[in-house]
Amino acid sequence: ESACLCDNWHGWTGDDCLSLGIGAKFHLALVIIMLILGFVALGWGSYTLFRVKQQGKIKMNSTVATLILGLVSTVLYISWRITKLLVVLTPERGADTMTTENEVKNRKNHPWSVYIERAFIALATIAVVGTTLNIAVVWIDTSNRMKNLKANSTIKVMTTFRK
């Protein structure tokens, strides 16, 4: 008789934990949806940056810096999700290193999860925090420009991204 010592987080099943169960299929579906959304965000941000450069309006201000940080965050997020996809699809690598006493294969034992995925998570978190903090700078810049307005004039909040 074999005990079920497979990784429940990634949905690995079977006597040797090499089969993909319903948990793995759910994980894969979720990761694919997240990747699609990530690529859409990357495409939109890249297109916006390209248009700004094409119009000759690119200058290093808080708005452009936030956009660039957002793109870096998106690339790191996509890299993290691709790594997760590879981890789920390679259960045979699940016990290559750091075998536990009872030989349980889990996400902590998968070398890609331990070394690569964690690095992408840390880098993406740092980039997202930087992007989020930079949004506050954009609002401060906007409010400073509003202080200089004369009566009956308007301010273009997103002048960097419009014609």
Secondary structure by P-SEA (a helix, b strand, c coil): cccccccccccccccccccccaaaaaaaaaaaaaaaaaaaaaaaaaaaaaaaaaaccccccaaaaaaaaaaaaaaaaaaaaaaaaaaaacccccccccccccccccccccccccccaaaaaaaaaaaaaaaaaaaaaaaaaaaaaaaaccccccccccccccc
